[in-house]
């Protein structure tokens, strides 16, 4: 064995001395505690003695008027004379010094080797409890009296309401006299002065019960079944059942006993807060009232991390996590960057943009024009300069990096390691996951919804459409569809889909939350001013711009032009783009003798593109084409397919859609022979990032979360309403937690990761990532034991 600098073990004699010292110190503490308890007993005995003196004096004072009053009858005087000797005996007995000694001897514990404090306590409690009649106080009163006695003994307080044994016996004798009296006149005087009534009231005051709340009846089978059906909504969604069917089943189960349900569990005030016909709210309040009556309080879900940030700070924190970064000009690199800038512009919340960091070898494969960065700081400077040049204001947000690797087959960046660890705990408040399915395919780490208070997913890409074009595409699309459902349900609270072109994901709504670079709107205003001045704004025909891969619309474009080559004689189309399939696309166009002019890719805002009048976009794989929005902002015609991805653009008069190839030819001739209409101020605002940010805040419920720390709407009656869903875990939460746990187990196995197409070694970041990002070495961050 290698000596790691450990000190030698102490000898056995030192251990024995330490043990004896520990035992001696423990015995002294027990002895001191026992002495304190005995002193407390003596003090209590003295208090009982003084209490008895006061009770006897009060009794004698109350009996004194009997002898001097002329209205008291002779039998009453005889009664007082008969009980006076008894009173004197009681007084002499309790006044003698031997009485206190006997009481202390009776309460003192027997000598033992170890002082048993519980025996002293039991003796005191039994002595006090025996002094109360079960018939007078009842079982409930006796139980409460025992609890109060134990509490007072622990606190060491003086007890004012306790009666001494002789006084109790005197009261008992008086009751016996009342029951067994042969002369009614004896106690007539007592009743006339309410003596016995006062004694009874004093006894009842001791046994007075606290006012309790009205009992709430338990849930019956119908209510439990209705709640189970309503909570099983996510399961029914997976089975293909419509939500309307579940609602009808719940209404049928609850309608039969609705009146009885409301009368049992809700007050008139609570009933007034609910709608007259909202059975779901009534069922929620019924469940909550039963749980509150039992004292149940649900604190969190399964596998909860409980590291969520406290939201008492003056400003909230928003972390935007995306799958790409500039200078890669892709939608997931540009749109999250603008979102961060405009969310930070309001200065109402702190914003962090988390982007992938690629090693030098991957940068050469991804970034255009052989552009690479030697450090994250260098790339951050490039990103800030690019966005500030376009938005026209200082982008006051934080940029952080997480390790990523480029997958050549998928042409996308895959996170390496646990991405959540690159957001500090005090900033882990609200997370916006750009492409949540992509970020979590192989995520192996903390669950996003456990670390963050609110998690929003924004779906950018129609992956199913891309996968269907590959080999065995139908089978792969089937698997990916269910995996996407799995990870978005497990890791998001809310999912936003830019259009209905994407798959229907759980917890999702459809809304375009992307805007247009302000630079394109300025170009459109400039072109409109030139047209008003009589200048020719558009001197060129049609063009297409996009990354040169088949899935980006090039297949559809070549098919349309090849089919109607004779109908479009003299038509020439300029194509701008770079990509992996550029050689194959150009070769196919030459073989079909299409009139396409291929040019190097460039920024859509480049001056050379301002003169084109028509933008052609036949793609059906996009979710929401950014280039289409940019062309509309510049005041151009846009010809696109009648597809769900273009639904947002149909409201603009310059957007011309087609359903068939013949419609495409007609739309092309219409655009080339007419001039586009200038955009109105309302249309320009709809395309702007200000409007997109407002739509994002409203649709994602982020506005409600940001300005209300409790995540609840600040309605007028909100403080009076009963909290519904926080009292117990819903079946949906349990299902989501189980899916997250299963996903964590599966992604932790390297063999299963490789079988599903993961890049080898991406469960944890590598050594180069640790050097570039100044992280702990991989073997320190994730040690391997047992070697």
Secondary structure, 3 states (H helix, E strand, C coil): CCCCCCCCCCCHHHHHHHHHHHHHHHHHHHHHHHHHHHHHHHHHHHHHHHHHHHHHHHHHHHHHHHHHCCCCCHHHHHHHHHHHHHHHHHHHHHHCHHHHHHHHHHHCCCCCCCCCHHHHHHHHHHHHHCCCCHHHHHHHHHHHHHHHHHHHHHHCCCCCCCCCHHHHHHHHHHHHHHHHCCCHHHHHHHHHCCHHHHHHHHHHHHCCCCCCCCCCCCCCHHHHHHHHHHHCHHHHHHHCCCHHHHHHHHHHHHHCCHHHHHHHHCCHHHHHHCCCCCHHHHHHHHHHHHHHHHCCCCCCCCCCCCCCCCCCCCCEEEEEECCCCCCCCCHHHHHHHHHHHHHHHCCCEEEEEEEEECCHHHHHHHCHHHCCCCCHHHHHHHHHHHHHHHHCCCCCCEEEEEEEEEECCCCEEEECCCHHHHCCHHHCCEEEEECHHHHHCCCCCCCHHHHCCEEEEEECCCHHHHHHCCCCHHHHHHHHHHHHHHHHHHHCCEEEECCCCCCCCCCEEECCCCCECHHHHHHHHHHHHHHHCCCCCCCEEEEEECCCCHHHCHHHHHHHHHHCCCCCCCCCEEEECCCCCHHHHHHHHHHCCCCEEEECCCCCCCHHHCCEEEEEECCCCCCCCHHHHHHHHCCCEEEEECCHHHHHHHHCCCEEEECCHHHHHHHHHHHHHCCCCCCCHHHHHHHEHHHHHHHHHHHCCHHHHHCCCCCCCCCCCHHHCCCCHHHCCCHHHHHHHHHHHHHHHHHCCHHHHHHCCCCCCCCCCCHHHHHHCCCCCHHHHCCCCCC
